[in-house]
Amino acid sequence: MRAAIQTKDILLNGTISYPLRDAPFLLQVKAGQLDYTNEVAPALESLMDEVERLVNESDLPEKVDKEYWNIFLCETLEKSRFGVS
């Protein structure tokens, strides 16, 4: 559920906001306070349908540019840890 909510945020806003807008609901789900069949499953199914629709409409690339992100992460860590520019 949390991953689907975060994916929806990425697809709609290009980012994930914290605290999550649906944090109270997610905490209830995690604590087992909601009936799965009548409350959680329908909400999750609806959310997954919405995420699937948003993915199909999205202009995000099909695959992640792993080489770009590996270089980015290595350079960022070097700057952070060693002060390298």
Phi, psi and omega in degrees: 000312180299316181297321179293321178295317179293322177297318177300316178300317179298316183291326181273321190242351181077010181201172174247129180263141175235141355291154180300139179304324183262022183304315180300318178296315180298322178295323177295319178298310182300324181279357180072025183274352182246148177289122184298311186296318187264339184240310187283308183302313179297321179295317180294317179297317178297317179296317179296321176299317180294317179298317179299318178297316180296321177298316180295331179270349187288151174258013176293150180294154179296324183232153177283140175279085186300321181298315179302311184289327175297315178296314180303312181295316179298315180295319180296317178295320178298314179299316183291316187274322188244358181067023180279138177246000000 
